[in-house]
Amino acid sequence: MKTKPHVAVIGAGAFGGWTALHLLESGARVTLLDAWGPGNSRASSGGETRIMRGAYGPDQPYTETAARALKLWAKYERRWKKSFLHRTGVLWLVSSRDDAYERGSMAVLREVGIKFQQLSTREMRKRWPQINFADVRWGIFEPECGYLEARASCQAVLDAFVAQGGNYRQVAVLPAGLENAPLRHLALSDGSRLKADRYVFACGPWLGRLFPETLGDVIRPTKQDIFFFGPPAGDSRFTDAHLPVWGDHGKRFFYGIPGSDGRGFKVADDTRGLAFDPTSGERVVSPTTLKRVRAYIAFRFPAMKNAPLIETRVCQYEQTADSNFVLDRHPRMDNVWLLGGGSGHGFKHGPAIGEAMAKLILKDGEADAVWRLARFSGCQKSLTTEGTEYRRGNTL
């Protein structure tokens, strides 16, 4: 590679934006492209909030990556004099008989230095009386975690990238010829071409379309419905001042973020939805899912039983068969890197994944086996049937 290589990064979301910024800070010349802009409403990094947590069960790489991301979020918040991580804490409700995931999480959290508290039902009931803890056996509380501002932080990363000399263009990459090795240039929607030394495709739910031969059966977008409910007038119990982010591991996995910026009480069912087209799909929530979520909050948060629905969103998970990320070279092109498969839990890791990606590209390294494409050989499966069980741990 040249002393100052030119790297083109396609996609300005959590993975692509942070990768572009770290590459730039490491001395590369970087061009960042995005079809609709960072954190746009079609993107997996769009919307207002995402969860920041460390619990991931045993035998996985993500708690360590989350610990590194926590440090990097704090570093860049200090540098930019802005706050994106709201440390409300994250509360895990163990309402399933199978608690191996939560018990396995504690040793890893301790090992990487993410603080946590193991709480009894009695302790939780005393701290958060607005929650009905019936059927909850025990819990984990991560006091230094909480929720991130998604759209705002994506924009901040782009602003920092441009301020430091990065080149940003809002333009789409055309898919024709991307899998024809070697890749010598990109054809763009404005009729121009872009030539670089290395190409990083961090296009979220569009990766399978751009690389149908390589990723068409590996990364598949699923429709995910998000609901915001309005608490009673004058009732602050369901705001981030009085309630943490929470996840409930029962028969289904429900999760939520307390009200912030007047947007209401955010609740979602993490069950994987139907196949979804991120470009042209209409973002209308399912009445069936709404009914299921209403029944859940009536049980778990009784004061919200008849709360009005004040806002909805449809996003998507770019889901992989094992819910692990994809971070690897294209199997036929050494100058092309593929980065994606966030599977509903990628956003929080953005700073750490971008840092790791920049090192791999500039040092010509090899990714960890858990993120390599080779793991999918002969074991691809459908991910698009509504009602698919969540993969315990690799969510949020």
N, C-alpha and C positions, 0 to 999 in steps of 0.2 A: 504494500500500500504506500501511497505517497505520504510525505511528511505531514501534510494537512489534507486528509482524504475528504472527499465530498460525499456526504450521506444524505439520501432522500428518505424521509419518513412520511409514510402515507397514513393519515389518521391522527387527529389532534385531541383524542380523548385521553383518558387516564394513563393508558399504556404508551400511546404514541407521543403525547405531549411531554411527558416526563422523560422518555427516551431521547427525544430531540434536545431537550434542555441539558440533560447530562452529557450527551455527545458534544454539544456546543461548549460546555464548560470544561470538557476534556480535550479541547483543541481541534475538533473537527469543524469543517464547514458544512452547515446543515441547511437543507431546504425542507420545510414542513408543509404538507398539503392536507387539505380537508375539503370535502365536497360541500358541507353546510356550516362549518365552523365548530369550534370547541364547545362541547356540552349542549349541542343542539337537540331539539326535541325528538329526533329520530334515533339519536345515538344511545348506546348503552351507558354512556357517562352523562346523559342529560338528566333533567330533573333537579330538584333542590337539595336532596340529602341522600347520603349513603352511610352505612354503619361502619364503625371502626372498632374491631374487637380482636382478641388474641386467641380465644379458645377454639381449637380445631381437632380435638381428640388426640390419640396417640399416633406415632409413626407417620408423620407428614412434615412437609417443609414449611408450612404456612405460618405457624406461630413464630418461628424465627424470622421469617420475612416480615410479618406484622410488627415484630419488635424493632426491626431496622426501619420500617416505614414510620413508626411512631417517632423515632429520633429525627428522621428526615422531615416529617411534617413540622415538627417543632423548630428545626433549623431554618426552614424556609419561611415559616411564620415570623420568626425573629428578623430575618433578613428583609422581608417585604413589609414588616410592620402591619401585618394583617392576621386575622384569626379565622381559621377554617375548621379546626377540630374543636367541637364542643364536648367537653369532658363531663358529660352527664353520668357516666358509668354505663355499663352493660350488664343486665341481669339475665341469667339463664335459669329458666324454670324447668326443673326435672319432673315432668309429669308422666314419663314413660317408665315401665318396669325395667327397661334396658337402659342403664345409666353408664355403660362402659365408655361412651364418648365423653361424657362430662368428667368421669373419674380419670380417664386417660389424659384429659386436657390439663389437669392440675400439675402433674409432674413436669410437663413441657413448659407451661407458663412459668413455673418456678425456675426451671433451667435457664430460660432466656431473660428472666428478670421483669416480666410483666406482672404487676401486682394483682392479687385477687383475694377474695374472701370466700370461704365456704360457709354458707348460711343455712340454718335450720328453717323450717317453715314458720316456726314461732318468731324467729328473728325477722324474717321477711314481712310477716303480717304486721309486726310492730312498726317497721320502717315505712311500709307502703300500704296503708289500710285501704286505699282505693282499689287494690287488686284482690280478687277472690282467689285464695290459694287452695281451695278444695281440689284434691287429687295431686297437688304438688308435694313431692316427697322431700326435696331439699333444693338448694340453688347455689350458683356461683355468681359473684359480683366482681366485675373488673372496673375499679374506680377511676382508672386513668384513661379509659376508652369512652366511646360515646358515638357521636355522629359527625360526619363531614359535610361541608357545603360543596355539593358536586359541581354544578354549573359554574359557580363563582370561582372555585379553585382551578377548574380547567382554563378559564379565561385568564386567571392570574399567572398560570404557567406560560400561556402563550404571550402575555404581556412581557414577562421576564425574558422569554426567549427572543422576542423582537428587540427589546431594549439592549440585549447583549450582542446584537449583531446577527441573529438568525434571520433567515428569509422565509416568510410565510406567504402562501398563496391559497386563496379559497377557490379551488378548482378540483374537478373530479378526474381520476385516473380511469382510462378506458380499459376494459378487460381483455380486448383482443390481443393475442400474442404473449400474454404474461407467462404462460407455461411453456413457451418455445425457447429452450435454452440455446445460447446464452442470452440473458436479458441485457440489452445494450442501452435501451432508453425507455422512457414512459411516454405513451401517447396521452395527451390531456384533452379535456372537454372543450377548451378554448381553441383547439387546433394546433397548439404548440407541442413541442417535445421537451423532455427533461432527461439529461444524461448525468449519471452520478457513478461513483466508484462502488457504492454499496446501496442497497435498497432494503428498507424495513417496512413491511406491511403490517400495520396495527389497526386494522379496519373493522374490528369488532364483528357484528353480525353480517358484514358484507364479505368477509374473508372467503367463505365457501363459494360465493359467486365469482370472485376474482380468480380463485384457484380451484375450479371444480374437480379437476383430476386429483389434486393433492388433498384438499380439505373439504370437498363436497359432502363426504360421508363422515367427516370428523367434527366439524363445527356446524351446528344447526340452530337457528334462532327459534326460540319459543316465546309465545305471548304471555306476559305476566301483568296481572291487574293490580293496581294500587289504589287504596281508598283513603280518603281523609274525612273524618267525622268531626262535627262541631260540638264541643262540650256545652253544658248549660251556662247561661250568662253569669259572669262573675266567678265561675268555678275554675280555679287555677291548678287543680289537682292533676290535670292531664297535660300540663305544660312541662317544658324541660327544666323549670325551676323546682319541680316537685316529683318528677318521675324519670327514671332512667330509660334508655333504650332497652328493649327486652326481646327475648326469643323463647318460645315455648315448645319444647320437644315432647310432644305427645304423639297421638296416632298420626296427626298431620303436624307440620311445622308452621306455626303462625309467628309472625314477628311484627314489631312496631317501633316507631320513633315518636316520642312525645311532641306535642304541639310546639312549633317554633315560628316566629315571624308571623303569627296570626294565621297559619295555614291549616290548622286543625290537627287532629290526632291521626297519625298515619298507621295503617294496619294492612297487612297482606298475608295471603296464604302462599307459601313457598312451593306448593305443588307445581310441577312443570306443566305448562299449558300447551296449546296446539301450535303447530308450525306457523310461523309468522313472517311476512315480507316486510322488512324494516323500511323499505323505500316507499311502497305504495299501500301498505296495510293501513286500514282505518283504525284509529285508536279508541275503540269503544269497548268499555268493560263488559264482562259477561254477567247477566242477571243471576245466573246460578252461583257464580263465585261470590257475588255481592250477598246473596242470601246466606251462604255458608259463613262468610266473614261476620255478618250481622249476628248470627246465632252464636258465634264464638265470643264476640265482645260483650254480648248480653250476659254470657256466663262468666267470663273472666274479669270484666270491668262493669259491674252492675249499674253504676251511675250513668253509663253510656248506652244503656239498652235501647233507648228510643232516640239516640242522637241523630240529627239529620246528616245526610251525606252532602258535604259542601264542595268536594272536589274529587276528581278521579284522574288517574294517569294510566296509560298502557306503555310499558317499556318492554324490553326483551332480554332474555339471557342468550348469549351466544354459547350454547351448551356443548360440552364434549361428553363422550360416553362415560368417562370416569370423573368428570367435574374438575379435572386438573387443567392448568393452563397449557397452551402450546407456546413454546419458546425454542425455536429450532431453525436451522437452515432449510431452505427448499432442497428436497432430496436430489435435484438435478442441477442446481445452480448455487455455487459457493458464494456468489455476491448478493444473494437474496435471503433475507431473514423473515420468518413468519412469527408474529407475536399476537396472541389472542386467546380465545377460549376462556374468557373471564368467568363464565358459568354462574353469574350472579354474585360472586364474591371477590371480584378482581379489583374494584375501585380503590379500596383502602391500601392495596399493595403498590399502587402506581409509582410513588417515588422510589421504592426499593427495586421494583422490577425494571424501571427505567435506568437506574444506576447499574444494575447487573447486566442489562442488555448493552449498555454503552461499553462496558468493559469487555464483553464477549466480542463485540464487533471490532473494536479498536485493537484488541490483543489476539484476534483470530482464534477465539476459544471455542469450547464445546459446552453446550448446555447440560444441566443435570438430567439424568435419565428419566426422571419423573415427568419432565416437560418435553421429552423428545417425541417426534412423530412415530418412531419405530414401535412405540408401545401399542399402537392401534392395529398393527398388522394382524389380519385374520380375525379381529374381534370387534368389528364395527357393528353398531346396533342402532335401531330406531330410537329417537329421542323425542318424538313429536306426538305421542299419545296423551291426551288430557287425562290426568289422574296418575301419572307416573309418580312414584314415591320419591320424595326428596332424598338426596344422598347425605346421610347424617354427617354434618360438620362442614362439608364443602358447599356452603350456602351463605347468603347475606353478603 
